[in-house]
Amino acid sequence: MSRTAREVFSMTPDSSPPVTMLVPDFPFAYDDWLRRPAGLGSLPPERHGTEVAVVGAGMAGMTAAYELLRLGLRPVVYEAGGIGGRMRSVPFPRHPSSVAEMGAMRFPVSARALFHYVDLLGLDTRPFPNPLAPGTPTTVVDLAGRREWARTADELPAVFHEVSTAWDKSLQERAELSVLRGAVQDRDTATLKAVWNRLVGEYDDVSFYGFLASSPAFRSFRHREIFGQVGFGSGGWDTDFPNSMLEILRVVATDADSDHVLVDGGSERIPRGLWTHSPEHPAHWPGGTSLASLHDDTPLPGVRALRGVGPDIEITDASGTVRRHAAVVFTPHVWTLLGRIDCDASLLSTDQWLAVERTHYMGSSKLFVLTDRPFWRDIDPRTGHETMGMTLTDRSARGVYLFDEGPDRPGVMCLSYTWNDDSLKFATLSERERLDVLLARLADIYPGVDIRSHIIDGPLSVTWETEPHFMGAFRANLPGQYRYQRRLFTQFTHGGNGGHGGLFLCGDGISWTPGFAEGAVTTALNAVWGVLHRLGGRTHPTNPGPGDLFDLLAPVVLPYD
C-alpha cells in the first residue's frame, strides 16, 4: 500500500512524538524552518534575478536551486552527468517501467526535511523490504554455510537474540541511547547537546569495532562476527567497523536505519520533480517559473574550473564557456576539488583544504536484474518456505533485496549490495561476470532454484568508487576525523572562513549523516542561508535559520593541541 510521509507521521500518537533526524551535533529543526509561513527569508529587491551557481544536480543541488529560485535569485545549475546524482533510478532497457535503484533507495521516515519535498511533489512511498521488516515476507540469514529462515526476529535462533541484546545493552550503558532518543523526540536541545558533546569527546578516537570489542556484552568474537554480518536495521555493518563510532551513534540516535520506505517509480523522481516543479508565489519570478524553464530543460555542462574574481566566482564549464556568479553552491563530493576541478586555492582556507584532503569515502556496488515475475514468493512444497527471501549472507552477494509489485508484474532483484572491500571484489568484473559469480554463490544458498531462467532484463550494475564524478558512495569519518568534519560543516556560516567567501559547500559528505539524503537536504538549506546573507538578505524574525542559531547550537569544539 502506498502512503505519503504525512500519513506515516500521523500514525504516531500525539503523546509520543516521533524520533526524527535531529542531528545531535547541530540540532537545528530544518523541518520547522521549511514549513513555517514566514518562509526562509527575503532579499533586497535589487538582488532579485542575481545569478547564483549550483554545481551538481543531485538532491543537494536541486534542493538549493529550488529554494534559491523561491527567494527570487536565478540559480544556474551545472551538471556533469544526469539530474539525480546518487539518486540514480535506471530503467531496464527492454522494460523501462521498471527501474534499478543504483544509489539511494531506502529512506527513514525520520528524515523530516527530505519528506517535506516528497510531500510537496505528491510522491507515494511504500515500506522497503529490509531484513525482518514488517513488509518483508521472508528473511534468510546464511552464515558459515547454515541457513536460517524467519519472518520475525523471534523466529531466529538464540544466538541472534544474544547478539541483539548485547548491542542494545552496549548502547544503553555506554552511549545513553535512551536519553539521546528522548531528547531527539522532545527536541530538548539542551539535554541533547550536553549528552552528545560528552560522547564526541569520548568516542571520536574510537572505531566501531573498537567500541564492540571493548564492550563487556560483546566479549565473544562469535557475537561480534555475527553482528558484523547481520547488523541492525538494514543489514550487516562489518564494512563500517573501521569507521568512527560517532558515525554509528548518530544513525541509531535518530532512527535513521529503521522504518525505511522506498519511492514509487524511483528515488530520482524527487530531484527531477524539484527540477520541473513551479513553486507557489516565488519572489520576483512570474507564476509557472521552474528550474527547468530557466534552463531550457537542460543544465549547463559540468564544471572544469573555479576562480575567485573580485567579489564573484568565475566558472569554466566543460564546453569552455566562462560565467561569473555572485556565489557558488558546491554539492559534489569534495574529492572532485582535488583533481577533477581546477579550483582556486583561495576559495577555501588552509584548514578547510586539509579537511577536504582527509575526507574518507566508502565504496559500494550493486547489481540488479529484472525477472518475469516475483517467483521467490512461490512456496516450496518440500520445506513450506518461500522459494527465496531477502538474504543476508557472508558470501560475496552480502545483501539480496527483492522488490515485488504483484504476481503478474515483473520483479526486481538486487542480487548484491556490497560495501568497501566486498565492493572492490566486483570492481574489475564486467556486468556479465558479476552476474555469473552471484548466481553461483546464490545457488549454494538456494540449491535447485534456477534464478537465471526467470531473468528477462539486465544485469545493471554500479560501483561508485569507479564512477569518475563520485569516486565513492558517501563520506564516512575514520576515528579522529571529527575536527575535519566540523570545519566542512560549519563552512556555510562564513563562506570561506578565511578564503574568498562566496563558495558554499554542501551535500551529504558535508553533513553529519553521510549516506542519507536528509543530510544532502539539510546542508543544502545551510548553503541557501549562507547565500541569502552574503547577498544582503535576512531571515524573518519569527523563523530564524541555521546560521542565525549557530552560536546556540554549534558543534562542540574539540581541543587541537
GIDAUR-V62847 format. One record per backbone hydrogen bond with DSSP energy under -0.5 kcal/mol. NH is the residue of the N-H (numbers start at 1). CO is the residue of the C=O. E is the energy in kcal/mol with one decimal. If there is no record, write none. Layout:
# GIDAUR-V62847
{{NH,CO,E} {NH,CO,E}}
This chain:
# GIDAUR-V62847
{{3,125,-3.0} {8,4,-1.8} {9,5,-2.6} {10,6,-1.8} {11,7,-0.6} {11,8,-1.1} {12,9,-1.6} {16,13,-1.9} {21,110,-2.5} {22,20,-1.6} {23,21,-1.3} {26,23,-0.8} {28,26,-2.6} {30,28,-1.6} {33,29,-1.9} {34,30,-2.2} {35,31,-1.7} {36,32,-1.2} {39,36,-1.9} {42,538,-2.4} {47,44,-2.5} {48,44,-0.5} {48,45,-1.3} {49,72,-3.1} {50,47,-2.0} {52,74,-1.9} {53,327,-2.1} {54,76,-2.7} {55,329,-3.1} {56,54,-0.7} {56,78,-3.5} {62,58,-2.7} {63,59,-2.0} {64,60,-2.6} {65,61,-2.8} {66,62,-2.3} {67,63,-2.2} {68,64,-2.5} {69,65,-2.3} {70,66,-1.9} {71,67,-1.5} {72,69,-1.5} {73,68,-2.2} {74,50,-2.9} {75,73,-0.7} {76,52,-2.5} {77,75,-0.6} {78,54,-2.6} {79,300,-2.5} {84,57,-2.5} {85,82,-1.4} {87,84,-2.6} {88,86,-1.1} {89,87,-0.7} {90,88,-0.7} {90,100,-2.7} {91,89,-0.6} {92,95,-0.7} {92,98,-2.3} {95,92,-0.8} {98,95,-2.2} {100,90,-2.6} {102,88,-2.3} {102,100,-1.2} {103,88,-0.7} {104,86,-2.4} {107,261,-2.5} {109,259,-1.8} {111,108,-2.1} {112,110,-2.0} {115,111,-2.1} {116,112,-0.9} {116,113,-0.5} {117,113,-0.8} {117,114,-1.1} {118,114,-1.6} {119,115,-2.3} {120,116,-1.8} {121,117,-2.0} {122,119,-1.0} {123,118,-2.2} {125,3,-1.7} {126,262,-1.7} {128,260,-2.2} {130,128,-2.4} {133,130,-1.8} {136,133,-2.2} {137,135,-0.7} {139,150,-3.0} {140,390,-3.3} {141,148,-2.5} {142,140,-0.6} {142,392,-3.2} {143,141,-0.6} {143,146,-2.2} {146,143,-2.2} {148,141,-1.9} {150,139,-2.2} {155,152,-1.5} {156,153,-1.7} {160,157,-1.2} {161,157,-0.9} {162,158,-2.1} {163,159,-2.0} {164,160,-2.4} {165,161,-2.6} {166,162,-2.3} {167,163,-2.3} {168,164,-2.4} {169,165,-2.7} {170,166,-2.3} {171,167,-2.3} {172,168,-2.4} {173,169,-2.6} {174,170,-2.2} {175,171,-1.5} {176,172,-0.7} {177,171,-1.2} {180,176,-2.4} {181,177,-3.0} {182,178,-2.3} {183,179,-2.3} {184,180,-2.3} {185,181,-2.8} {186,182,-2.3} {187,183,-0.7} {187,184,-0.6} {188,183,-2.4} {189,187,-1.4} {192,188,-2.5} {193,189,-2.7} {194,190,-2.1} {195,191,-2.4} {196,192,-2.6} {197,193,-2.7} {198,194,-1.1} {199,195,-1.9} {200,196,-2.7} {201,197,-1.6} {202,198,-1.7} {203,199,-2.9} {204,200,-1.7} {206,203,-1.6} {208,241,-0.5} {208,243,-2.5} {209,241,-2.2} {211,207,-2.2} {212,208,-2.0} {213,209,-3.2} {214,210,-1.6} {215,212,-1.4} {216,214,-0.5} {218,215,-1.9} {219,216,-1.1} {224,220,-1.7} {225,221,-2.8} {226,222,-2.5} {227,223,-2.4} {228,224,-2.2} {229,225,-1.7} {230,226,-2.7} {231,226,-0.5} {231,227,-2.3} {232,235,-0.9} {234,232,-1.3} {235,232,-0.8} {236,229,-0.5} {237,227,-0.6} {237,228,-0.8} {238,228,-2.1} {240,237,-1.7} {241,238,-1.4} {243,240,-1.9} {244,477,-2.8} {245,203,-0.6} {245,206,-2.7} {247,244,-1.1} {248,244,-0.8} {249,245,-2.4} {250,246,-2.0} {251,247,-1.1} {252,248,-2.2} {253,249,-2.3} {254,250,-1.2} {255,252,-0.8} {256,251,-2.3} {257,251,-0.6} {258,255,-1.1} {261,107,-2.1} {262,126,-2.8} {264,124,-2.2} {264,262,-0.6} {266,263,-2.4} {269,266,-1.6} {270,267,-2.1} {271,267,-0.6} {272,268,-2.2} {273,269,-1.7} {274,270,-2.0} {275,271,-1.6} {276,272,-1.4} {277,273,-1.7} {279,277,-0.7} {282,279,-0.6} {283,70,-2.4} {285,283,-2.2} {289,286,-1.6} {292,275,-2.4} {294,290,-1.7} {295,291,-0.8} {295,292,-0.9} {296,293,-0.7} {297,292,-3.2} {298,295,-1.8} {300,77,-2.9} {304,316,-3.4} {305,316,-1.7} {306,342,-2.4} {307,314,-2.3} {309,307,-0.5} {309,312,-2.4} {312,309,-1.9} {313,325,-2.5} {314,307,-3.8} {315,323,-3.2} {316,305,-2.0} {317,315,-0.5} {317,321,-2.4} {318,302,-2.5} {320,317,-2.2} {323,315,-2.2} {325,313,-2.2} {326,51,-1.8} {328,502,-2.8} {329,53,-3.0} {330,328,-0.6} {330,504,-3.1} {331,55,-2.1} {331,329,-0.6} {336,333,-1.9} {337,334,-1.8} {338,335,-1.9} {339,336,-0.7} {341,336,-2.1} {342,304,-3.1} {343,341,-1.2} {344,306,-2.2} {347,344,-2.0} {348,345,-1.2} {349,496,-0.7} {353,349,-2.4} {354,350,-2.0} {355,351,-1.8} {356,352,-2.3} {357,353,-2.4} {358,354,-1.9} {359,355,-0.7} {359,356,-0.9} {362,474,-3.3} {365,418,-1.8} {366,462,-2.0} {367,416,-1.5} {368,460,-3.1} {369,413,-2.0} {370,457,-2.4} {371,411,-3.3} {372,454,-2.2} {375,373,-2.5} {377,374,-2.1} {378,375,-2.2} {380,385,-3.1} {381,379,-0.7} {383,380,-0.7} {384,380,-3.3} {387,378,-2.4} {388,376,-1.5} {390,138,-2.3} {391,400,-1.8} {392,140,-2.6} {393,398,-2.3} {394,142,-1.5} {398,395,-1.3} {399,397,-2.6} {400,391,-2.4} {401,414,-1.9} {403,412,-2.9} {404,402,-0.6} {405,403,-0.5} {409,406,-1.7} {411,371,-1.2} {412,403,-1.9} {413,369,-2.6} {414,401,-3.0} {414,412,-0.5} {415,367,-1.5} {415,413,-1.1} {416,367,-1.1} {417,397,-1.2} {417,399,-0.6} {418,365,-2.4} {420,363,-2.0} {422,419,-1.6} {423,419,-0.7} {424,420,-2.5} {425,421,-1.1} {426,423,-1.8} {427,423,-0.8} {428,424,-0.5} {429,426,-2.0} {434,430,-2.7} {435,431,-2.4} {436,432,-2.4} {437,433,-2.3} {438,434,-2.5} {439,435,-2.6} {440,436,-1.9} {441,437,-2.0} {442,438,-2.7} {443,439,-1.6} {444,440,-0.9} {444,441,-0.6} {445,441,-1.0} {446,442,-3.0} {449,446,-1.9} {450,448,-0.7} {451,449,-1.3} {454,451,-1.8} {455,451,-0.6} {455,452,-1.2} {456,370,-3.2} {457,370,-1.4} {459,368,-0.6} {460,368,-2.2} {462,366,-1.8} {464,364,-2.6} {466,463,-1.4} {467,464,-1.0} {468,466,-0.6} {470,467,-2.0} {471,464,-0.5} {471,467,-2.7} {472,464,-1.3} {473,362,-3.9} {474,362,-0.7} {476,360,-3.1} {479,242,-0.7} {480,204,-2.9} {481,478,-1.6} {485,481,-2.1} {486,482,-2.5} {487,483,-1.6} {488,484,-1.7} {489,485,-2.7} {490,486,-2.5} {491,488,-0.6} {492,489,-0.9} {493,490,-1.8} {494,491,-1.3} {495,491,-0.6} {496,494,-2.8} {497,494,-1.4} {500,346,-1.4} {504,328,-2.9} {505,503,-0.5} {506,330,-2.4} {510,507,-1.6} {511,507,-1.0} {516,513,-1.3} {519,516,-1.4} {520,516,-0.9} {521,517,-2.2} {522,518,-2.8} {523,519,-2.0} {524,520,-1.5} {525,521,-2.0} {526,522,-1.7} {527,523,-2.1} {528,524,-2.1} {529,525,-2.1} {530,526,-2.3} {531,527,-2.7} {532,528,-2.7} {533,529,-2.2} {534,530,-2.2} {535,531,-2.0} {536,533,-1.4} {537,532,-2.9} {538,42,-2.2} {543,540,-2.2} {549,545,-1.4} {550,547,-0.9} {553,549,-1.9} {554,550,-1.9} {558,556,-0.6}}
